[in-house]
């Protein structure tokens, strides 16, 4: 039986074959707050430090078909947070993403259902992405009234090309699985019941290569961008905070929070970005 550890938002299941499942399980939609990103970082620390683990598959353990709905808007809505809190949130989340992008482990995203914004960015940092036949994926920040983070936009452009990325990002397009595969945003589409098997098959194929040569090649391809990303997080946090405090953005995100919380002023944890 696979070794299993329980966490507040994540569950680690070590599998025979040298890889682990990281099951994302913050009901109802895996919104990613500061504590969530911290736990992702701690999980990556643990698995990268385990000589028995050569790869990670990220998957959803939610009842509904959502990989992760992205960042919790409570962390972005200026009246509910502070400059200091937002700065920490942004540094922790983006330094994790930059690090995941160059992890020496093989990384696979098994995407069940919806995968907007921060969920999409997490998936893009992985080496391989497989998605269910029903769902959608993309960086949809513009539709919510804020700009797509610079390094997130750049990452999409690196994966699918500048032209396609510009169209998707400026118009907040959420792609259906087959369309996402066609442009190269994901690598494969699988039936819902076969999603994990498809991810595990991809993992097994990638683990055939020696770790040292594969990891060094990955670092050569991605290292410079990851370093720029991690370094840019701090100045980006300062500029983004000014944007988040603007009346237009406060009003837009406030309306999103009210809608997601069923008209209540206090957010219900369904926020996503």
N, C-alpha and C positions, 0 to 999 in steps of 0.2 A: 504494500500500500504506500502511496506517495506521502512523504513527510509533509505536514501541513502546520502553518502557524497562523494564528488569528491576530488581526490588527484592527484598529479603529475603522479604517476605510479600505484597507487592502488585505488580501490573503495570499500567502506564498505557498505554493504547492510544488515541491521538488519532484521531478519525474525521472524515471530511468532513461538513460540516454544522454545525460549531461546538461539538462536544461530545467528551467523552473517556469511555472505559470505565476504571473502576478495578476490576481483577480481583483478588479476594481469594483468595490461593493459599498458605495455610499448611496443608500436609497434617498430619494427616488430616481435621480438622474445623474449621479456621480458629479455633481458640481464641485469644482476644485477651489477650495479656500486655502488660506495659508497653511493650516494644519495638514491638509491633503498633500500639498506640494512638499512639505517637510517630510511626510511619511514616504512619499515617492523617493526623495533623496536618500533617506535612511535605508530604504529597500535596495536601492541601487548600490549603496555602500556595502551592504551585507552580501549581495549576490556577486558583485565584482570581487569581493574579498574571499569568496568560497572557491577553492581550487577544484571542487567537484562540479561547479556550474560553468557551462560554456555559453549558455544562451538564455534569453528571456522571451516568453510570449505574454504580451499584455492582452487581457480579455475582460469582458464585463461579466459580473456576477449578479446584475440587477434582474428584477422580475420582468421589467419591460425591456423592449429592444432599443437600448441606448448604450453606446460605448462609453462616452462621457459627454455631457452637454457643455463642457468647457468651464471657464472661470466663473466663480460665484460673483454675481453683480454686487453683492453686499461688500465685496472687497474693492469695488470700483466706484460705487455711488458715493460721492464726496460727503454728503450729509451724514452718512453712516460710518465713515472711517476717518482717517487722519493722514496727513502727509507722511508721518513716520511709519504708520502701519502699512500704507500703500507702498512705500519705498521697500520695506522688508518683503512684502508679498511679491513685488515685481522682481527683486533680486533673487529670491529663493526660487521662484518658478522658472525664470529665464536661465539662471545658471544651471538648474537641473536639466532643462531642455538642451542647452548647449553641450552639456556633459553627455547626455544620452546619445546625442547625435554622433559622438566620437567614441562611445563605449567600446572597449575591446570585446565585449560579448556580442554574439549574434542576437539581434532584436527583431521581433515580429509583432505586428499589431493584428489581432484577430477582431475585426470590427463588426459587431452585431448591431444593425440598425442605424440610428442617428449618430452623427459624428461632426458636430459643428465646432468652429472656432478653436478654443484651447484643446479640445479633443482631437481635432484635425491636426493641430501642430504637434501634439504628442505622437500621433501616428506617423506624421511626416518625418520625425526624428528616427524612426525605426528603419531597419534595413529592408523590410518586406512588409507589405500590407495586403491582407486578404479580407474581403468584405462579404456580407450576406447579400442575397439577391434583392432584398428590400432594405432601403435605407437611403441616407444622403450624407455627403461629406463636403466640407469647404470651410473657408474663412469668411464668415458672414458679418463681421463687425460693422461694416458700413451700413447695413440695414438697421442696426441698433443705434446709430448716431455717433459712432466713434471711428477713428481711422484704424486700419490694420497695422499692428506693430511692424516696424521696419524690417527687423530680422526675420519675422514670421513670413512677411511678404517675400523677402529675398529667398527664403528657403523654398517656398512654393515655386518661385521662378527657377531656382536651381534644378528642381525636380521635373517640371513640365515645360519650361521655357518662358521667356519674358512675355511674349505676345499673349499666349493663352492665360498666363497668370494675371496679366493686367486686366483682361476682360472679366475673369472670374472675380477678382478682388474688388474692382471698382463698382461692380454691379451685384456684389454679395451673392454670387451664384452658388447654390448648393447642388452638387452633381449627384445624379442617380448612379448606382454602382457600375453599370455597363459604360456609361459616359465617363465616369472617373477612370475606369480601366483604359478606355480609348485614349485619353489624354496622358496617361501615365501617372496619375495621382495615386492609384492603387495598382497592385500587380495581378490580382486574381479575384474572381467572384465565386462564391460557393453557396450551396444550399445552407439554410440555417442549421439544420441537423448535422451538416458535414463541415461546419466552419472550423472547429477545433482540429479535426483530423487534417484539413487542408493546411492549417498553420503548422501542425506538427510535421507534416510531410515536407513542407518548405524548410523548417528548422533542420530536419534530418539531412536534407540535401546540402544545406549550407555548412553543416558541421563536418562534412566530409573533408573540407579543406583544413590544413593545419592552422591552428589559432594564430600563431605568431605572424605568419605571412599575410593572412587575411586581415588581421587587426592593424598591421603596419600600413597596408594598402589603404584601408579605410581612413586611417589617420592622415595619410598623405593627401587624400582627396578632400577631407572635411576639416582638417585641423585648423587651417588659417581662418576659415569662416567661423568655426566654433569659438576661437579665441576672440575674434572681433565681436561676436554675439555676447559673450560673457562680459567683455569690457564695456560694451555699449549699454548694458542693462542699467547701470547707475545713472548716466546722463539722460537716458530715455525715461527713467522713472521721474526725474525732475520735470522734464518737459511734459510728460503725460499727465502729471498731477495738475499742472496749470490748465491743460485741456479739460480734465475731468471736473475742475472747479468752475468752468465757464457756465453761464446761465443756460446756454443752449443744450449742453451735454447733460447738466443736472436735470433739466426738464425732460429730456429724452429718456435718460436712464430711469428717472423717477416714474415715468409713464410705463416703461417696461416692467419695472418692479411691481407696480400696482396691478398691471394686467396678469403677471405671473402669480401674484398672491391672491388672486380672486377679488381684487378691489380693495384689499386691506392695505393700510399704510405700511405696516411692518412686513418685510419680505418673509416668504415662507420656505426659503431654501431651494426653490425651483429655478433660481436665477441661472442664466447661462450666457457665456460669452467666450 
